[in-house]
Amino acid sequence: MTKPIILCLLLAAAPAFAADSGTAAASAVNALGIDLLAHAAKPGENTVLSPYSIQTALVMTYAGAEGETREQMARVLHYPAGDVHAGFIALQNDLAGITERTAKLARQAKETGGPSEPVTLAIANRLFGQKGYDFRPAYLAFLKNKFEAPLEQLDFTKNPPAAAKLINAWVEEQTRKRIRNLIPEDALNDLTRLVLVNAVYLKAPWAEEFSQSATEPRPFQLAGGQSLKPPTMVRKDSFGYLRRDGYTAVSIPYIGGELQFLILLPDAPDGLPALERKLKTGLLADCANLKAQDVLLYLPKLKLEPPLFQLSKSLQKLGMKSAFDIPQGSANFDGIAPRRPNDYLYISDVFHKTFVEIDEKGTEAAAATAVVMMRAMAMPVEKKPVEVRVDRPFLFAIQHRASGACLFLGRMVNPAL
């Protein structure tokens, strides 16, 4: 007999920051995001992942892993030696304070005619566990105290569809209805024992808005040679800017300056695959605080809502097999619940869903990740503004500047799709 655990995570989308531990967590977030962009996202298609969302779900799962399962997860998830959770907790705490800190700035900006709304970054964690199951009290206490993830008891054995409906409704509420049906209808069964959900929703106004009157159809060159004319925004301002061999980086700050929208633009319409091969954690870290430059920026409006990702096969290919009970009997999550020969937990699948929309006012974003577990048996400043036309396929990220962590990472191939 087998009984599942499900761990779900949701994300939408500074002052003093715990740099040592937080930077290590940010590096892990970005490294896994780069891996999954290459392995889980279909080449040549618009896509967006939330590395932060995926990592948060998995780091909470990792808290209960032991032995070879824990070692494999640490390698694939790029976790450093030592207290891994301290860095993620520090990063989460810093992100959680952004709304309060930008609220004051928004009130001040309103008096001068600037953006009057703060960044909304809502983070919520919840455990949905089987009534009467033998969870480790220490594990439940750790997630409740450090990740603010209380346990809500459900009965998966009697009515799995009702449990899935309840959890999906919670996800939908936390993401302002941007993430629906995270857990597929057949993902839960009478063996489900735990669903861990972390939800984050992001709505971030630009530090300075784009003028809606300046938005008009402008050319966008596709990799195959075709041309489109999507609604394209334009703004001349001081942006972060970097020119390197083969690509240009531009960063647009959100109000408060703690988060930014990062654009990585290849030189040629067909240059995106080569740019993705150059994408490394060091490059993303370098882009967290680009030198300011006067830029005349042309940027198409975006709206991305990719279909549900199932990440289990990608994670297995990267080397995380024991957690999925490969070979059978190898999964070890004794830290979550006692491991017995005929009653132990393993991950059966990892679901992930995202939403990102960019317009003249700012960005709205959300993401969700569900880890399902079963019981087994620098450039110089120029006098003239640099013109940057984002008129070809490009990479983008929504990035926490203090740590460099990417809340979202994606590619835009065709703005008409």
Backbone hydrogen bonds in HBPLUS format (Angstrom, degrees):
<---DONOR---> <-ACCEPTOR-->    atom                        ^
c    i                          cat <-CA-CA->   ^        H-A-AA   ^      H-
h    n   atom  resd res      DA  || num        DHA   H-A  angle D-A-AA Bond
n    s   type  num  typ     dist DA aas  dist angle  dist       angle   num
A0193-ARG N   A0004-PRO O   1.53 MM 189  4.77 111.4  0.85 125.8 156.1     1
A0005-ILE N   A0373-MET O   1.77 MM 368  3.99 125.2  1.00 100.0 127.4     2
A0373-MET N   A0005-ILE O   1.84 MM 368  3.99 138.0  0.97 152.3 165.1     3
A0006-ILE N   A0194-LEU O   1.42 MM 188  4.67 137.0  0.51 142.3 171.1     4
A0196-LEU N   A0006-ILE O   2.34 MM 190  5.96 109.7  1.81 104.3 127.2     5
A0007-LEU N   A0371-VAL O   2.12 MM 364  4.39 168.3  1.13 150.6 154.9     6
A0371-VAL N   A0007-LEU O   1.93 MM 364  4.39 152.6  0.98 176.6 167.7     7
A0008-CYS N   A0196-LEU O   1.56 MM 188  4.58 100.0  1.03 100.9 140.0     8
A0198-ASN N   A0008-CYS O   2.67 MM 190  6.21 111.2  2.14 105.9 125.3     9
A0009-LEU N   A0369-THR O   1.75 MM 360  4.22 142.5  0.85 154.0 170.9    10
A0369-THR N   A0009-LEU O   1.90 MM 360  4.22 156.2  0.94 140.3 152.2    11
A0010-LEU N   A0198-ASN O   1.42 MM 188  4.65 141.1  0.50 156.9 169.6    12
A0011-LEU N   A0367-ALA O   2.01 MM 356  4.17 155.5  1.06 120.9 132.8    13
A0367-ALA N   A0011-LEU O   1.62 MM 356  4.17 118.7  0.88 155.5 171.0    14
A0019-ALA N   A0017-PHE O   2.73 MM   2  5.47 117.8  2.12 118.1 100.6    15
A0022-GLY N   A0018-ALA O   2.78 MM   4  5.49 151.1  1.86 157.9 166.7    16
A0023-THR N   A0019-ALA O   2.80 MM   4  5.34 155.3  1.86 136.0 141.8    17
A0025-ALA N   A0021-SER O   3.15 MM   4  6.45 155.0  2.21 146.2 153.1    18
A0026-ALA N   A0022-GLY O   2.86 MM   4  6.12 156.0  1.92 147.1 154.2    19
A0027-SER N   A0023-THR O   2.90 MM   4  6.11 155.0  1.96 146.5 152.8    20
A0028-ALA N   A0024-ALA O   3.07 MM   4  6.34 152.0  2.15 143.2 150.3    21
A0029-VAL N   A0025-ALA O   2.90 MM   4  6.19 159.1  1.95 152.2 158.1    22
A0030-ASN N   A0026-ALA O   2.94 MM   4  6.19 166.8  1.96 154.3 156.6    23
A0031-ALA N   A0027-SER O   2.90 MM   4  5.99 157.4  1.95 145.9 152.7    24
A0032-LEU N   A0028-ALA O   3.08 MM   4  6.18 168.8  2.09 152.1 154.4    25
A0033-GLY N   A0029-VAL O   3.06 MM   4  6.21 154.0  2.13 142.9 151.0    26
A0034-ILE N   A0030-ASN O   2.94 MM   4  6.18 155.1  2.00 149.5 154.9    27
A0035-ASP N   A0031-ALA O   3.04 MM   4  6.30 161.6  2.07 147.0 152.2    28
A0036-LEU N   A0032-LEU O   2.89 MM   4  6.11 164.3  1.91 155.5 159.0    29
A0037-LEU N   A0033-GLY O   2.90 MM   4  6.02 146.2  2.02 143.0 152.5    30
A0038-ALA N   A0034-ILE O   3.22 MM   4  6.42 147.1  2.33 143.2 150.6    31
A0039-HIS N   A0035-ASP O   2.93 MM   4  6.16 145.9  2.05 142.9 153.6    32
A0040-ALA N   A0036-LEU O   2.70 MM   4  4.97 155.8  1.76 131.0 139.5    33
A0041-ALA N   A0036-LEU O   3.31 MM   5  6.81 142.0  2.46 157.6 165.1    34
A0047-THR N   A0411-ARG O   3.10 MM 364  5.48 166.6  2.12 149.2 151.5    35
A0411-ARG N   A0047-THR O   2.90 MM 364  5.48 150.6  1.98 143.7 151.8    36
A0049-LEU N   A0409-LEU O   2.87 MM 360  5.41 172.5  1.87 151.5 152.6    37
A0409-LEU N   A0049-LEU O   2.90 MM 360  5.41 157.6  1.95 151.6 155.2    38
A0054-ILE N   A0050-SER O   3.04 MM   4  6.33 169.1  2.05 163.4 165.2    39
A0055-GLN N   A0051-PRO O   2.93 MM   4  6.01 166.7  1.95 148.7 153.0    40
A0056-THR N   A0052-TYR O   2.94 MM   4  6.02 156.7  1.99 146.0 152.5    41
A0057-ALA N   A0053-SER O   3.17 MM   4  6.42 163.3  2.20 151.8 155.1    42
A0058-LEU N   A0054-ILE O   3.04 MM   4  6.28 161.5  2.07 149.8 155.4    43
A0059-VAL N   A0055-GLN O   2.71 MM   4  5.81 154.4  1.77 154.9 161.3    44
A0060-MET N   A0056-THR O   3.26 MM   4  6.33 150.3  2.36 140.3 146.6    45
A0061-THR N   A0057-ALA O   3.18 MM   4  6.46 140.4  2.35 135.8 146.7    46
A0062-TYR N   A0058-LEU O   2.75 MM   4  5.94 156.4  1.80 147.9 155.1    47
A0063-ALA N   A0059-VAL O   3.20 MM   4  6.35 129.9  2.47 130.5 141.1    48
A0064-GLY N   A0061-THR O   3.01 MM   3  5.83 162.6  2.04 122.1 126.9    49
A0065-ALA N   A0062-TYR O   3.03 MM   3  4.98 164.3  2.06 106.8 111.9    50
A0335-GLY N   A0064-GLY O   2.98 MM 271  3.90 134.7  2.19 144.9 136.6    51
A0066-GLU N   A0332-ASN O   3.01 MM 266  5.62 151.8  2.09 154.9 152.8    52
A0070-ARG N   A0066-GLU O   3.36 MM   4  4.78 156.1  2.42 101.1 105.1    53
A0071-GLU N   A0067-GLY O   3.10 MM   4  6.45 157.1  2.15 148.3 155.3    54
A0072-GLN N   A0068-GLU O   2.90 MM   4  6.05 165.5  1.92 154.8 157.4    55
A0073-MET N   A0069-THR O   3.08 MM   4  6.22 162.9  2.11 145.8 151.0    56
A0074-ALA N   A0070-ARG O   2.96 MM   4  6.13 158.7  2.00 148.0 153.8    57
A0075-ARG N   A0071-GLU O   3.11 MM   4  6.39 153.7  2.19 145.8 152.0    58
A0076-VAL N   A0072-GLN O   3.01 MM   4  6.25 175.4  2.01 161.9 162.0    59
A0077-LEU N   A0073-MET O   2.86 MM   4  5.78 159.5  1.90 151.8 158.1    60
A0079-TYR N   A0074-ALA O   2.88 MM   5  4.85 154.4  1.95 144.1 149.5    61
A0078-HIS N   A0075-ARG O   3.29 MM   3  5.15 156.9  2.34  97.9 104.5    62
A0084-VAL N   A0082-GLY O   3.01 MM   2  5.90 114.3  2.45 114.2  98.0    63
A0089-ILE N   A0085-HIS O   2.86 MM   4  6.01 158.9  1.91 157.4 163.5    64
A0090-ALA N   A0086-ALA O   2.93 MM   4  6.08 156.8  1.98 144.2 150.6    65
A0091-LEU N   A0087-GLY O   2.95 MM   4  6.14 158.6  2.00 145.8 151.7    66
A0092-GLN N   A0088-PHE O   2.86 MM   4  6.00 162.3  1.90 145.7 150.9    67
A0093-ASN N   A0089-ILE O   2.89 MM   4  6.04 161.0  1.92 149.0 154.2    68
A0094-ASP N   A0090-ALA O   3.04 MM   4  6.24 154.3  2.10 144.5 151.1    69
A0095-LEU N   A0091-LEU O   2.99 MM   4  6.22 161.0  2.02 152.1 157.3    70
A0096-ALA N   A0092-GLN O   2.88 MM   4  6.05 153.5  1.95 149.0 156.7    71
A0097-GLY N   A0094-ASP O   3.28 MM   3  5.44 141.0  2.44  99.0 109.0    72
A0098-ILE N   A0095-LEU O   3.15 MM   3  5.49 165.1  2.17 112.8 117.5    73
A0101-ARG N   A0097-GLY O   3.10 MM   4  6.30 162.8  2.13 154.0 159.2    74
A0102-THR N   A0098-ILE O   2.89 MM   4  6.01 158.8  1.93 156.7 161.7    75
A0103-ALA N   A0099-THR O   3.01 MM   4  6.07 132.4  2.24 142.1 154.0    76
A0106-ALA N   A0102-THR O   2.83 MM   4  6.03 151.5  1.91 149.1 156.9    77
A0107-ARG N   A0103-ALA O   3.07 MM   4  6.35 152.9  2.14 146.0 152.3    78
A0108-GLN N   A0104-LYS O   3.16 MM   4  6.46 155.7  2.22 145.6 151.9    79
A0109-ALA N   A0105-LEU O   2.83 MM   4  6.05 156.9  1.89 149.0 156.1    80
A0110-LYS N   A0106-ALA O   2.91 MM   4  6.04 148.5  2.01 145.3 152.9    81
A0111-GLU N   A0108-GLN O   3.22 MM   3  5.50 132.2  2.46 101.4 112.5    82
A0112-THR N   A0109-ALA O   2.99 MM   3  5.26 139.6  2.16 104.6 116.1    83
A0114-GLY N   A0109-ALA O   2.73 MM   5  4.61 152.0  1.80 143.9 136.6    84
A0113-GLY N   A0110-LYS O   3.30 MM   3  5.02 163.3  2.33  97.8 102.2    85
A0120-THR N   A0203-LYS O   2.80 MM  83  5.00 170.8  1.81 148.8 151.9    86
A0203-LYS N   A0120-THR O   2.83 MM  83  5.00 146.2  1.94 141.7 150.1    87
A0122-ALA N   A0201-TYR O   2.89 MM  79  5.09 147.8  1.99 147.9 152.8    88
A0201-TYR N   A0122-ALA O   2.80 MM  79  5.09 141.6  1.95 134.7 147.6    89
A0124-ALA N   A0199-ALA O   2.59 MM  75  4.90 148.3  1.68 145.3 154.7    90
A0199-ALA N   A0124-ALA O   2.44 MM  75  4.90 168.6  1.45 159.8 164.0    91
A0126-ARG N   A0197-VAL O   2.57 MM  71  5.04 145.2  1.69 152.0 161.1    92
A0197-VAL N   A0126-ARG O   2.63 MM  71  5.04 178.3  1.63 167.5 167.4    93
A0127-LEU N   A0150-PRO O   2.80 MM  23  5.82 164.1  1.83 163.3 158.1    94
A0152-GLU N   A0127-LEU O   2.61 MM  25  5.89 158.4  1.66 155.2 161.9    95
A0128-PHE N   A0195-VAL O   2.58 MM  67  4.79 159.7  1.62 147.7 154.9    96
A0195-VAL N   A0128-PHE O   2.59 MM  67  4.79 146.6  1.70 139.0 150.7    97
A0129-GLY N   A0152-GLU O   2.93 MM  23  6.18 145.5  2.05 137.8 148.9    98
A0154-LEU N   A0129-GLY O   2.76 MM  25  5.80 161.2  1.79 151.0 155.9    99
A0130-GLN N   A0193-ARG O   2.78 MM  63  4.76 157.4  1.83 141.6 137.9   100
A0133-TYR N   A0130-GLN O   3.21 MM   3  5.65 168.1  2.22 132.1 131.6   101
A0131-LYS N   A0154-LEU O   2.84 MM  23  5.72 144.7  1.97 162.2 164.7   102
A0135-PHE N   A0133-TYR O   2.98 MM   2  5.86 137.9  2.16 103.4  91.8   103
A0136-ARG N   A0336-ILE O   2.76 MM 200  5.46 167.3  1.78 143.2 143.8   104
A0139-TYR N   A0136-ARG O   3.10 MM   3  5.31 123.0  2.44 103.0 116.6   105
A0140-LEU N   A0136-ARG O   3.16 MM   4  6.51 166.4  2.18 160.3 162.8   106
A0141-ALA N   A0137-PRO O   2.89 MM   4  6.01 158.7  1.94 148.4 154.8   107
A0142-PHE N   A0138-ALA O   2.92 MM   4  6.03 152.0  2.00 140.8 148.3   108
A0143-LEU N   A0139-TYR O   3.10 MM   4  6.39 168.1  2.11 157.0 158.2   109
A0144-LYS N   A0140-LEU O   3.01 MM   4  6.11 153.4  2.08 144.2 152.3   110
A0145-ASN N   A0141-ALA O   2.86 MM   4  5.92 163.2  1.89 150.2 154.7   111
A0146-LYS N   A0142-PHE O   2.86 MM   4  5.78 165.5  1.88 151.9 156.7   112
A0147-PHE N   A0143-LEU O   2.97 MM   4  5.01 140.4  2.13 117.3 129.6   113
A0149-ALA N   A0143-LEU O   3.07 MM   6  5.44 154.3  2.14 118.8 124.1   114
A0163-ALA N   A0159-ASN O   3.21 MM   4  6.53 153.0  2.28 150.1 158.1   115
A0164-ALA N   A0160-PRO O   2.92 MM   4  6.20 160.8  1.96 157.5 162.3   116
A0165-LYS N   A0161-PRO O   2.95 MM   4  6.14 156.1  2.00 145.3 151.9   117
A0166-LEU N   A0162-ALA O   3.02 MM   4  6.22 155.1  2.08 143.6 149.8   118
A0167-ILE N   A0163-ALA O   2.99 MM   4  6.26 163.9  2.02 153.0 157.0   119
A0168-ASN N   A0164-ALA O   2.87 MM   4  6.01 167.2  1.88 153.7 157.7   120
A0169-ALA N   A0165-LYS O   2.97 MM   4  6.08 148.4  2.07 141.4 149.9   121
A0170-TRP N   A0166-LEU O   3.06 MM   4  6.37 148.8  2.16 143.2 151.3   122
A0171-VAL N   A0167-ILE O   2.96 MM   4  6.29 159.4  2.01 153.2 158.6   123
A0172-GLU N   A0168-ASN O   2.89 MM   4  6.07 160.7  1.93 147.5 152.7   124
A0173-GLU N   A0169-ALA O   2.97 MM   4  6.15 153.9  2.04 143.9 150.6   125
A0174-GLN N   A0170-TRP O   3.01 MM   4  6.25 161.5  2.04 151.6 156.2   126
A0175-THR N   A0171-VAL O   3.08 MM   4  6.29 141.8  2.23 147.4 157.3   127
A0177-LYS N   A0172-GLU O   2.70 MM   5  4.51 165.4  1.72 158.1 153.7   128
A0176-ARG N   A0173-GLU O   3.31 MM   3  5.26 161.8  2.34 108.9 108.6   129
A0178-ARG N   A0175-THR O   2.97 MM   3  5.39 157.7  2.02 113.5 120.7   130
A0187-ALA N   A0184-PRO O   3.09 MM   3  5.31 169.1  2.10 116.0 118.1   131
A0192-THR N   A0189-ASN O   3.08 MM   3  5.58 170.7  2.09 119.5 122.5   132
A0202-LEU N   A0365-ALA O   2.93 MM 163  5.08 170.2  1.94 162.4 159.5   133
A0365-ALA N   A0202-LEU O   2.77 MM 163  5.08 165.7  1.79 152.2 153.4   134
A0204-ALA N   A0363-THR O   2.74 MM 159  5.16 156.9  1.79 154.4 161.7   135
A0363-THR N   A0204-ALA O   2.85 MM 159  5.16 161.4  1.88 141.3 146.6   136
A0255-ILE N   A0205-PRO O   2.93 MM  50  5.98 161.0  1.97 153.0 154.2   137
A0206-TRP N   A0361-LYS O   3.00 MM 155  6.15 158.5  2.05 136.7 140.2   138
A0207-ALA N   A0253-PRO O   3.05 MM  46  5.82 163.8  2.08 138.2 133.2   139
A0210-PHE N   A0360-GLU O   3.01 MM 150  4.63 162.3  2.04 141.5 142.6   140
A0214-ALA N   A0211-SER O   3.14 MM   3  5.47 148.7  2.24 105.0 113.9   141
A0215-THR N   A0212-GLN O   3.21 MM   3  5.39 155.0  2.28 104.4 111.8   142
A0216-GLU N   A0232-THR O   3.24 MM  16  5.50 152.3  2.32 140.2 139.8   143
A0232-THR N   A0216-GLU O   2.99 MM  16  5.50 165.3  2.01 124.0 128.4   144
A0218-ARG N   A0230-PRO O   3.22 MM  12  6.05 156.0  2.28 148.4 148.1   145
A0220-PHE N   A0228-LEU O   2.80 MM   8  5.11 136.0  1.99 141.2 143.1   146
A0228-LEU N   A0220-PHE O   2.94 MM   8  5.11 162.6  1.97 143.2 148.6   147
A0221-GLN N   A0391-ASP O   2.62 MM 170  5.88 156.8  1.67 154.9 146.7   148
A0222-LEU N   A0226-GLN O   2.84 MM   4  5.35 168.4  1.86 157.2 159.9   149
A0225-GLY N   A0222-LEU O   3.12 MM   3  5.53 166.3  2.13 115.0 119.1   150
A0301-LYS N   A0231-PRO O   3.01 MM  70  6.07 166.6  2.03 161.2 161.5   151
A0233-MET N   A0299-LEU O   2.74 MM  66  5.14 155.2  1.80 147.1 140.8   152
A0299-LEU N   A0233-MET O   2.88 MM  66  5.14 155.6  1.94 136.0 144.2   153
A0235-ARG N   A0297-LEU O   2.97 MM  62  5.39 149.7  2.07 146.7 155.9   154
A0297-LEU N   A0235-ARG O   2.87 MM  62  5.39 167.0  1.88 154.0 149.8   155
A0237-ASP N   A0295-VAL O   3.02 MM  58  5.67 156.3  2.08 155.3 157.9   156
A0295-VAL N   A0237-ASP O   2.81 MM  58  5.67 172.3  1.82 168.1 168.1   157
A0239-PHE N   A0293-GLN O   2.96 MM  54  5.55 151.2  2.05 160.7 151.4   158
A0293-GLN N   A0239-PHE O   2.80 MM  54  5.55 144.8  1.92 146.7 156.3   159
A0240-GLY N   A0251-SER O   3.23 MM  11  4.78 148.4  2.33 141.0 141.4   160
A0251-SER N   A0240-GLY O   2.99 MM  11  4.78 154.1  2.05 124.2 129.1   161
A0241-TYR N   A0291-LYS O   3.02 MM  50  5.96 154.7  2.09 148.5 151.6   162
A0242-LEU N   A0249-ALA O   2.92 MM   7  5.01 141.6  2.07 149.9 149.3   163
A0249-ALA N   A0242-LEU O   2.81 MM   7  5.01 169.2  1.82 155.0 158.1   164
A0244-ARG N   A0247-TYR O   3.03 MM   3  5.56 166.9  2.04 165.9 168.6   165
A0247-TYR N   A0244-ARG O   3.15 MM   3  5.56 160.8  2.19 122.8 128.8   166
A0267-ASP N   A0246-GLY O   2.97 MM  21  5.43 146.3  2.09 137.6 133.7   167
A0248-THR N   A0265-LEU O   2.84 MM  17  5.14 151.7  1.92 139.8 148.7   168
A0265-LEU N   A0248-THR O   2.80 MM  17  5.14 168.2  1.81 163.6 162.7   169
A0250-VAL N   A0263-ILE O   2.99 MM  13  5.18 155.5  2.05 143.0 150.4   170
A0263-ILE N   A0250-VAL O   2.77 MM  13  5.18 163.3  1.79 160.6 166.3   171
A0252-ILE N   A0261-PHE O   2.85 MM   9  5.07 159.8  1.89 142.4 148.7   172
A0261-PHE N   A0252-ILE O   2.83 MM   9  5.07 163.4  1.86 146.7 150.2   173
A0254-TYR N   A0259-LEU O   3.06 MM   5  5.69 170.1  2.07 148.9 145.8   174
A0257-GLY N   A0254-TYR O   2.87 MM   3  5.51 161.0  1.90 142.8 148.8   175
A0401-ARG N   A0258-GLU O   2.91 MM 143  5.57 159.6  1.95 150.2 156.0   176
A0260-GLN N   A0399-GLN O   2.95 MM 139  5.35 145.8  2.07 145.5 155.9   177
A0399-GLN N   A0260-GLN O   2.87 MM 139  5.35 160.4  1.91 158.3 162.5   178
A0262-LEU N   A0397-ALA O   2.76 MM 135  5.03 168.5  1.77 156.5 159.8   179
A0397-ALA N   A0262-LEU O   2.93 MM 135  5.03 143.1  2.07 138.8 145.1   180
A0264-LEU N   A0395-LEU O   2.94 MM 131  5.02 172.8  1.95 140.7 140.2   181
A0395-LEU N   A0264-LEU O   3.02 MM 131  5.02 166.3  2.04 153.6 152.0   182
A0271-GLY N   A0268-ALA O   2.95 MM   3  4.95 159.5  1.99 117.3 117.1   183
A0275-LEU N   A0271-GLY O   3.09 MM   4  6.30 152.8  2.16 149.2 157.5   184
A0276-GLU N   A0272-LEU O   2.87 MM   4  6.14 157.0  1.92 159.4 165.5   185
A0277-ARG N   A0273-PRO O   3.14 MM   4  6.43 144.5  2.27 141.0 149.9   186
A0278-LYS N   A0274-ALA O   3.25 MM   4  6.58 132.9  2.49 135.6 147.4   187
A0278-LYS N   A0275-LEU O   3.00 MM   3  5.06 131.6  2.24  97.5 111.1   188
A0279-LEU N   A0276-GLU O   3.19 MM   3  5.04 146.7  2.30  95.3 105.1   189
A0284-LEU N   A0280-LYS O   3.20 MM   4  6.60 161.8  2.24 152.8 156.8   190
A0285-ALA N   A0281-THR O   2.91 MM   4  6.12 155.2  1.97 148.7 156.2   191
A0286-ASP N   A0282-GLY O   2.90 MM   4  6.09 154.6  1.97 146.2 152.7   192
A0287-CYS N   A0283-LEU O   3.10 MM   4  6.34 139.8  2.27 141.2 151.8   193
A0288-ALA N   A0285-ALA O   3.23 MM   3  5.34 159.2  2.27 104.2 110.5   194
A0386-VAL N   A0294-ASP O   2.82 MM  92  6.29 153.5  1.89 154.6 147.4   195
A0296-LEU N   A0386-VAL O   2.68 MM  90  5.95 160.4  1.72 148.0 153.9   196
A0388-VAL N   A0296-LEU O   2.90 MM  92  6.12 163.8  1.93 149.6 153.8   197
A0298-TYR N   A0388-VAL O   2.93 MM  90  6.28 157.5  1.98 164.8 165.3   198
A0390-VAL N   A0298-TYR O   2.89 MM  92  5.75 163.9  1.91 149.5 153.8   199
A0302-LEU N   A0358-ILE O   3.14 MM  56  4.91 150.7  2.23 127.4 136.2   200
A0358-ILE N   A0302-LEU O   2.84 MM  56  4.91 161.0  1.87 132.4 137.9   201
A0304-LEU N   A0356-VAL O   2.72 MM  52  5.18 168.1  1.73 162.8 167.0   202
A0356-VAL N   A0304-LEU O   2.90 MM  52  5.18 160.1  1.94 152.8 156.2   203
A0309-PHE N   A0352-HIS O   2.76 MM  43  4.92 176.4  1.76 161.2 160.0   204
A0352-HIS N   A0309-PHE O   2.92 MM  43  4.92 147.5  2.03 140.4 142.9   205
A0311-LEU N   A0350-VAL O   2.73 MM  39  5.13 156.4  1.78 155.4 158.8   206
A0315-LEU N   A0311-LEU O   2.98 MM   4  6.18 164.8  2.00 162.1 166.1   207
A0316-GLN N   A0312-SER O   2.93 MM   4  6.15 152.7  2.01 148.5 156.6   208
A0317-LYS N   A0313-LYS O   2.94 MM   4  6.15 155.9  2.00 145.9 151.9   209
A0318-LEU N   A0314-SER O   3.04 MM   4  6.30 141.7  2.19 141.9 152.3   210
A0320-MET N   A0315-LEU O   2.98 MM   5  5.54 162.9  2.01 150.3 145.6   211
A0319-GLY N   A0316-GLN O   2.96 MM   3  5.12 149.2  2.06 101.6 111.5   212
A0324-PHE N   A0321-LYS O   2.87 MM   3  5.32 138.8  2.04 112.2 123.9   213
A0326-ILE N   A0321-LYS O   3.16 MM   5  5.16 151.0  2.25 125.9 129.6   214
A0325-ASP N   A0322-SER O   2.85 MM   3  4.86 156.2  1.90 114.3 115.5   215
A0347-ILE N   A0323-ALA O   2.79 MM  24  5.78 169.7  1.80 155.9 155.8   216
A0330-SER N   A0327-PRO O   3.05 MM   3  5.80 146.3  2.17 150.4 151.1   217
A0336-ILE N   A0333-PHE O   2.94 MM   3  5.60 161.3  1.98 118.5 124.4   218
A0337-ALA N   A0333-PHE O   3.38 MM   4  6.81 161.5  2.41 153.5 157.4   219
A0340-ARG N   A0343-ASP O   3.04 MM   3  4.92 163.6  2.06 132.5 134.2   220
A0343-ASP N   A0340-ARG O   3.13 MM   3  4.92 168.5  2.14 106.5 109.7   221
A0344-TYR N   A0376-ALA O   3.28 MM  32  5.12 147.5  2.39 124.9 133.2   222
A0376-ALA N   A0344-TYR O   2.32 MM  32  5.12 144.8  1.43 144.5 158.8   223
A0346-TYR N   A0374-MET O   2.47 MM  28  5.05 134.3  1.67 141.8 158.7   224
A0374-MET N   A0346-TYR O   2.30 MM  28  5.05 136.6  1.47 150.7 165.4   225
A0348-SER N   A0372-VAL O   2.37 MM  24  5.34 149.4  1.45 137.4 149.8   226
A0349-ASP N   A0372-VAL O   3.11 MM  23  4.96 157.9  2.16 129.6 133.4   227
A0372-VAL N   A0349-ASP O   2.54 MM  23  4.96 160.9  1.57 158.9 164.3   228
A0351-PHE N   A0370-ALA O   2.55 MM  19  4.69 154.8  1.61 143.0 148.0   229
A0370-ALA N   A0351-PHE O   2.47 MM  19  4.69 154.1  1.53 137.6 146.2   230
A0353-LYS N   A0368-ALA O   2.60 MM  15  4.98 148.9  1.69 146.4 155.5   231
A0368-ALA N   A0353-LYS O   2.55 MM  15  4.98 143.1  1.68 150.3 157.8   232
A0355-PHE N   A0366-ALA O   2.71 MM  11  5.09 132.9  1.93 163.0 155.5   233
A0366-ALA N   A0355-PHE O   2.83 MM  11  5.09 150.3  1.91 143.7 147.6   234
A0357-GLU N   A0364-GLU O   2.81 MM   7  5.25 147.7  1.91 156.4 164.6   235
A0364-GLU N   A0357-GLU O   2.98 MM   7  5.25 156.6  2.03 148.0 155.4   236
A0359-ASP N   A0362-GLY O   3.01 MM   3  5.55 165.9  2.03 161.1 165.6   237
A0391-ASP N   A0389-ARG O   2.84 MM   2  5.33 129.9  2.10 106.1  90.5   238
A0394-PHE N   A0412-MET O   3.02 MM  18  5.50 149.1  2.12 144.1 151.3   239
A0412-MET N   A0394-PHE O   2.85 MM  18  5.50 166.3  1.87 165.8 170.5   240
A0396-PHE N   A0410-GLY O   2.90 MM  14  5.41 156.2  1.96 145.0 145.0   241
A0410-GLY N   A0396-PHE O   2.91 MM  14  5.41 166.4  1.93 155.6 156.1   242
A0398-ILE N   A0408-PHE O   3.04 MM  10  5.08 152.3  2.12 127.5 133.3   243
A0407-LEU N   A0398-ILE O   2.76 MM   9  5.55 140.0  1.91 159.2 172.6   244
A0408-PHE N   A0398-ILE O   3.39 MM  10  5.08 157.7  2.45 132.0 136.0   245
A0400-HIS N   A0405-ALA O   2.81 MM   5  5.28 168.4  1.82 161.6 164.3   246
A0404-GLY N   A0400-HIS O   2.65 MM   4  5.28 146.5  1.76 154.9 166.9   247
A0417-LEU N   A0414-ASN O   3.19 MM   3  5.81 167.5  2.20 120.6 124.2   248
